[in-house]
């Protein structure tokens, strides 16, 4: 299963030969197995002359090793050094192929950023069900149950004629039980989310219970909570995942919008942000990028110093930093992504956001 560590290892892998990277849509709704094979052959056809062994390895995997599961595949091959890595994802990915000096990891970074390590709590007045989802798959789940809470109608009980009075108010007693149950659920959820190392949290249930649980979580987990959604306590984990992912997508779109606006504003002020490829590449080289933002599918040719790795849109007689020679590269954006991740920065891929036009398809929020 894809993790941050595996992504880092993929980025660090720099063999002496090119790597063929293939992302393939295998969702049953997009066509039968024969259609998938035809789609793959069309993707890799242009690389048959330059990397015949890698093309053959990828085709053999899909024909004879792939078990037909999942909705998309990511395959990486460098036959010259005996390297092959496959991923099967429960989430869709757009089909594409690249032959580059290093694995093409932009879609992997996008998956981890948008769908990696979600914690979900489904709660009611008595207990909670907790889920850890990663890349659209259930990793683990646990549950906790507190005291039984009986519903009570006000205006009856001790005040009813002919009945013995009681010092216990059933409604108040029920509220206290609910409060105790929610506190227990919040403690249990905190431990579960911490142990699972989730990155964001969603809470489902029937109003107002979800928000009451959020209010009882520690501040750290409150800040990582994206919102609440309606769902029955008895819902299956597939339904929980569907509801949670729909809410997460809406929350991510709002967060992405704010990020883009922040970058555009900062770039206009000349501090804290840059837009367009050349200025972004300069910031990447200086190690200033905290968050790199790119439009999905954006590629741009460029030039790279063979000595220090400086990236530029322009070809120069010599590198302005070390005097080294420049070489042409097909995709400067991919190399920028790798450099940002190596330096501990984040990469966010934007889908269908018109404001990316104002940024020239790429930009960055800076550390300083």
C-alpha positions as CSV (number, residue, x, y, z in Angstrom):
1,X,0.0,0.0,0.0
2,X,1.3,3.5,-0.9
3,X,2.7,5.5,2.0
4,X,4.8,8.6,2.4
5,X,7.9,6.5,2.9
6,X,7.3,4.6,-0.3
7,X,6.7,7.8,-2.2
8,X,10.0,9.2,-0.8
9,X,11.8,6.0,-1.9
10,X,10.3,6.3,-5.4
11,X,11.6,9.9,-5.6
12,X,15.0,8.9,-4.4
13,X,15.3,6.2,-7.0
14,X,17.5,7.6,-9.7
15,X,18.8,4.8,-11.9
16,X,21.2,5.2,-14.8
17,X,18.4,4.2,-17.3
18,X,15.0,5.8,-17.9
19,X,11.9,4.6,-15.9
20,X,8.6,3.8,-17.6
21,X,5.7,5.0,-15.5
22,X,2.2,3.9,-16.4
23,X,-1.1,4.9,-14.8
24,X,-4.0,2.9,-16.1
25,X,-7.8,3.2,-15.6
26,X,-9.1,-0.4,-15.0
27,X,-12.5,0.5,-13.6
28,X,-15.0,-2.1,-14.8
29,X,-17.4,0.7,-15.7
30,X,-14.9,2.0,-18.2
31,X,-14.7,-1.2,-20.3
32,X,-14.0,-4.9,-20.3
33,X,-10.5,-6.5,-19.8
34,X,-9.9,-6.4,-23.6
35,X,-10.6,-2.7,-23.6
36,X,-8.2,-2.1,-20.8
37,X,-5.4,-4.0,-22.7
38,X,-6.1,-2.0,-25.8
39,X,-5.9,1.2,-23.8
40,X,-2.6,0.2,-22.3
41,X,-1.0,-0.8,-25.6
42,X,-2.0,2.6,-27.0
43,X,-0.4,4.4,-24.0
44,X,3.0,2.6,-24.3
45,X,3.2,2.4,-28.1
46,X,5.4,5.5,-28.4
47,X,8.0,4.0,-26.0
48,X,8.4,0.6,-27.7
49,X,11.5,1.8,-29.6
50,X,13.2,3.4,-26.6
51,X,12.3,1.0,-23.8
52,X,11.1,-2.3,-25.3
53,X,11.9,-4.4,-22.2
54,X,9.9,-2.0,-20.0
55,X,7.0,-2.0,-22.4
56,X,7.0,-5.8,-22.5
57,X,7.2,-6.0,-18.7
58,X,4.2,-3.8,-18.2
59,X,2.2,-5.7,-20.8
60,X,3.0,-9.0,-19.2
61,X,2.0,-7.8,-15.8
62,X,-1.5,-6.7,-17.0
63,X,-1.9,-9.9,-19.2
64,X,-0.7,-12.5,-16.7
65,X,-0.2,-11.1,-13.2
66,X,-2.9,-8.5,-12.5
67,X,-5.8,-10.0,-10.6
68,X,-8.5,-7.7,-12.0
69,X,-9.1,-5.9,-8.7
70,X,-9.2,-2.1,-8.0
71,X,-10.1,0.8,-10.2
72,X,-6.7,1.9,-11.3
73,X,-3.1,0.7,-11.6
74,X,0.3,2.4,-11.3
75,X,3.2,0.5,-12.8
76,X,6.9,1.5,-12.8
77,X,9.6,-0.4,-14.7
78,X,13.3,0.0,-15.3
79,X,14.3,-3.4,-16.7
80,X,18.0,-2.4,-17.1
81,X,18.4,-2.4,-13.3
82,X,15.8,-5.0,-12.5
83,X,13.3,-2.6,-11.0
84,X,9.5,-3.1,-11.2
85,X,6.8,-1.8,-8.8
86,X,3.1,-2.1,-9.0
87,X,0.2,-0.5,-7.1
88,X,-3.5,-1.3,-7.3
89,X,-5.8,1.5,-6.1
90,X,-9.5,1.5,-5.1
91,X,-9.7,5.0,-6.4
92,X,-9.8,6.1,-10.1
93,X,-6.7,7.6,-11.9
94,X,-6.5,9.1,-15.3
95,X,-4.6,6.9,-17.8
96,X,-1.2,8.2,-18.8
97,X,2.4,7.1,-19.4
98,X,5.8,8.7,-19.1
99,X,9.4,7.7,-19.8
100,X,11.6,9.8,-17.6
101,X,14.9,9.6,-15.7
102,X,13.0,8.9,-12.5
103,X,9.5,7.5,-11.6
104,X,6.7,9.9,-12.5
105,X,5.1,10.4,-9.1
106,X,2.9,13.4,-9.5
107,X,-0.4,11.3,-9.4
108,X,0.9,9.4,-6.4
109,X,1.5,12.7,-4.5
110,X,-2.0,13.8,-5.5
111,X,-3.6,10.6,-4.1
112,X,-1.8,10.8,-0.8
113,X,-2.7,14.5,-0.4
114,X,-6.4,14.1,-1.1
115,X,-7.2,10.6,0.1
116,X,-4.5,9.5,2.5
117,X,-5.3,8.5,6.1
118,X,-8.9,9.7,6.9
119,X,-10.3,9.1,10.4
120,X,-14.1,8.8,10.6
121,X,-16.3,8.6,13.7
122,X,-19.9,7.6,13.4
123,X,-21.6,8.5,16.7
124,X,-24.9,8.4,18.6
125,X,-26.0,9.1,22.2
126,X,-24.6,5.7,23.3
127,X,-21.4,5.1,21.5
128,X,-19.1,5.5,18.5
129,X,-17.8,3.5,15.5
130,X,-14.3,4.5,14.4
131,X,-12.8,3.9,11.0
132,X,-9.4,4.5,9.4
133,X,-9.5,4.8,5.6
134,X,-6.5,5.1,3.4
135,X,-6.7,5.7,-0.4
136,X,-10.3,4.5,-0.5
137,X,-9.8,1.3,1.5
138,X,-10.7,0.4,5.0
139,X,-7.5,-0.1,7.1
140,X,-9.0,-0.6,10.6
141,X,-12.2,-0.1,12.6
142,X,-13.1,-0.2,16.3
143,X,-16.1,0.7,18.4
144,X,-17.1,1.7,21.9
145,X,-20.4,1.7,23.7
146,X,-21.5,3.5,26.9
147,X,-24.5,3.4,29.1
148,X,-27.9,2.7,27.6
149,X,-29.9,5.9,27.2
150,X,-33.7,5.6,27.4
151,X,-35.9,8.2,25.8
152,X,-38.2,10.0,28.3
153,X,-41.2,12.2,27.7
154,X,-41.4,15.4,29.8
155,X,-44.6,16.0,31.8
156,X,-44.9,12.5,33.0
157,X,-43.3,10.5,35.8
158,X,-43.3,12.0,39.3
159,X,-45.8,14.7,38.4
160,X,-48.5,12.3,37.2
161,X,-51.5,12.1,39.6
162,X,-51.5,9.2,42.0
163,X,-47.8,8.4,41.6
164,X,-45.1,8.5,44.1
165,X,-42.7,11.4,43.6
166,X,-39.1,10.7,42.7
167,X,-36.0,12.8,43.2
168,X,-34.6,11.5,39.9
169,X,-35.5,13.5,36.7
170,X,-35.5,10.9,33.9
171,X,-34.7,13.6,31.3
172,X,-31.8,15.0,33.2
173,X,-30.5,11.5,34.0
174,X,-30.6,10.7,30.2
175,X,-28.7,13.9,29.4
176,X,-26.0,13.1,31.9
177,X,-25.6,9.6,30.4
178,X,-25.3,11.0,26.9
179,X,-22.6,13.5,28.1
180,X,-20.7,10.6,29.8
181,X,-21.0,8.5,26.7
182,X,-19.8,11.2,24.4
183,X,-16.8,12.0,26.7
184,X,-15.9,8.3,26.6
185,X,-16.3,8.3,22.8
186,X,-14.1,11.4,22.5
187,X,-11.3,9.8,24.5
188,X,-11.6,6.6,22.6
189,X,-11.6,8.5,19.2
190,X,-8.6,10.5,20.3
191,X,-6.6,7.4,21.0
192,X,-7.7,5.7,17.8
193,X,-6.9,8.7,15.6
194,X,-3.5,9.1,17.3
195,X,-2.5,5.5,16.9
196,X,-3.7,5.4,13.3
197,X,-1.8,8.6,12.5
198,X,-4.8,10.0,10.6
199,X,-4.4,13.3,8.8
200,X,-8.0,14.6,8.9
201,X,-11.2,13.7,10.6
202,X,-14.9,13.5,9.7
203,X,-17.8,12.8,12.1
204,X,-21.1,11.3,11.1
205,X,-24.4,10.8,12.9
206,X,-27.7,12.6,13.6
207,X,-27.6,16.2,14.7
208,X,-26.6,17.5,17.1
209,X,-24.5,14.6,18.3
210,X,-21.6,14.8,15.8
211,X,-20.9,18.4,16.7
212,X,-21.1,17.6,20.4
213,X,-18.4,15.0,20.0
214,X,-16.2,17.4,18.0
215,X,-16.4,19.9,20.9
216,X,-15.1,17.3,23.3
217,X,-12.1,16.4,21.2
218,X,-8.6,17.9,21.9
219,X,-7.9,21.2,20.0
220,X,-5.5,19.4,17.7
221,X,-8.1,17.0,16.4
222,X,-10.7,19.7,16.3
223,X,-8.4,21.6,13.9
224,X,-8.1,18.5,11.7
225,X,-11.9,17.9,11.5
226,X,-13.3,18.8,8.1
227,X,-17.0,18.6,9.1
228,X,-20.0,16.4,9.8
229,X,-22.4,14.4,7.7
230,X,-25.7,12.6,8.3
231,X,-25.7,8.8,8.6
232,X,-27.3,6.0,10.6
233,X,-25.2,4.3,13.3
234,X,-25.9,0.9,11.6
235,X,-24.5,1.9,8.2
236,X,-22.0,-0.3,6.6
237,X,-18.4,0.8,6.1
238,X,-18.9,1.2,2.3
239,X,-21.7,3.7,2.9
240,X,-19.6,5.4,5.6
241,X,-16.7,5.7,3.1
242,X,-18.9,7.1,0.3
243,X,-20.5,9.7,2.6
244,X,-17.1,10.7,4.1
245,X,-15.4,11.0,0.8
246,X,-18.1,13.2,-0.6
247,X,-17.8,15.6,2.4
248,X,-14.0,15.4,2.2
249,X,-14.0,16.4,-1.5
250,X,-16.2,19.4,-0.8
251,X,-14.0,20.5,2.1
252,X,-10.8,20.0,0.1
253,X,-12.2,22.1,-2.8
254,X,-12.9,25.0,-0.3
255,X,-9.4,24.6,1.2
256,X,-7.8,24.5,-2.3
257,X,-9.7,27.7,-3.2
258,X,-8.4,29.5,-0.2
259,X,-4.8,28.3,-0.8
260,X,-4.9,29.5,-4.4
261,X,-6.3,32.9,-3.4
262,X,-3.5,33.2,-0.8
263,X,-0.8,32.4,-3.3
264,X,-2.2,34.9,-5.9
265,X,-2.5,37.6,-3.2
266,X,1.0,36.9,-1.8
267,X,2.6,36.9,-5.3
268,X,0.9,40.2,-6.1
269,X,2.4,41.7,-2.9
270,X,5.8,40.3,-3.9
271,X,6.2,38.3,-0.7
272,X,5.2,34.9,0.5
273,X,4.1,33.5,-2.9
274,X,5.0,33.0,-6.5
275,X,3.1,32.2,-9.6
276,X,4.0,31.0,-13.2
277,X,6.6,28.4,-14.0
278,X,9.9,30.5,-14.2
279,X,9.4,32.2,-10.8
280,X,8.2,28.9,-9.2
281,X,11.3,27.1,-10.5
282,X,13.5,29.7,-9.0
283,X,11.8,29.3,-5.6
284,X,12.1,25.6,-5.9
285,X,15.9,25.9,-6.5
286,X,16.3,28.2,-3.5
287,X,14.5,25.7,-1.3
288,X,11.8,28.2,-0.4
289,X,8.7,26.3,-1.4
290,X,6.4,25.1,1.4
291,X,3.4,24.2,-0.8
292,X,3.6,23.7,-4.5
293,X,0.4,23.9,-6.4
294,X,-0.1,22.6,-10.0
295,X,-3.0,22.0,-12.3
296,X,-3.7,18.3,-12.9
297,X,-2.0,17.2,-16.1
298,X,0.2,20.2,-16.5
299,X,3.5,19.5,-18.2
300,X,6.2,21.9,-19.4
301,X,9.5,21.3,-21.1
302,X,12.6,23.0,-19.6
303,X,16.3,22.8,-19.0
304,X,18.3,21.5,-16.1
305,X,21.8,21.9,-15.0
306,X,23.6,18.6,-15.1
307,X,25.7,19.6,-12.0
308,X,23.5,21.3,-9.4
309,X,20.0,20.4,-10.8
310,X,18.9,24.1,-11.3
311,X,15.7,24.2,-13.4
312,X,14.8,26.8,-15.9
313,X,12.5,27.4,-18.9
314,X,15.4,28.9,-20.8
315,X,18.5,27.3,-22.3
316,X,21.6,29.0,-21.1
317,X,25.3,28.6,-22.1
318,X,26.2,27.9,-18.5
319,X,24.4,27.5,-15.1
320,X,24.3,30.9,-13.3
321,X,24.9,29.2,-10.0
322,X,27.6,26.6,-10.7
323,X,28.7,27.1,-14.3
324,X,27.5,23.6,-15.2
325,X,26.1,22.5,-18.6
326,X,22.4,22.5,-19.3
327,X,20.3,19.6,-20.7
328,X,16.8,19.6,-22.2
329,X,14.1,17.8,-20.2
330,X,10.6,16.9,-21.3
331,X,8.9,17.9,-18.1
332,X,10.4,20.5,-15.7
333,X,7.2,20.3,-13.5
334,X,7.9,16.7,-12.5
335,X,11.5,17.5,-11.5
336,X,10.1,20.5,-9.5
337,X,7.7,18.2,-7.7
338,X,10.5,15.8,-6.7
339,X,12.7,18.6,-5.5
340,X,9.9,20.0,-3.3
341,X,9.1,16.7,-1.7
342,X,12.8,16.0,-1.1
343,X,13.0,19.3,0.7
344,X,10.1,18.5,3.0
345,X,7.5,20.6,1.2
346,X,4.0,19.6,0.1
347,X,2.5,19.2,-3.4
348,X,-1.1,19.8,-4.2
349,X,-2.6,19.0,-7.5
350,X,-5.7,21.0,-8.5
351,X,-8.6,19.6,-10.5
352,X,-11.0,21.8,-12.5
353,X,-10.2,25.1,-10.7
354,X,-10.5,28.1,-13.1
355,X,-8.2,30.3,-10.9
356,X,-5.3,28.1,-11.9
357,X,-5.4,30.1,-15.2
358,X,-4.4,33.2,-13.3
359,X,-1.4,31.4,-11.9
360,X,-0.2,30.0,-15.2
361,X,-1.0,26.5,-14.1
362,X,1.6,26.5,-11.3
363,X,2.5,28.5,-8.2
364,X,3.8,28.1,-4.6
365,X,3.3,29.3,-1.1
366,X,6.8,30.1,0.4
367,X,8.4,29.3,3.7
368,X,9.9,32.8,3.9
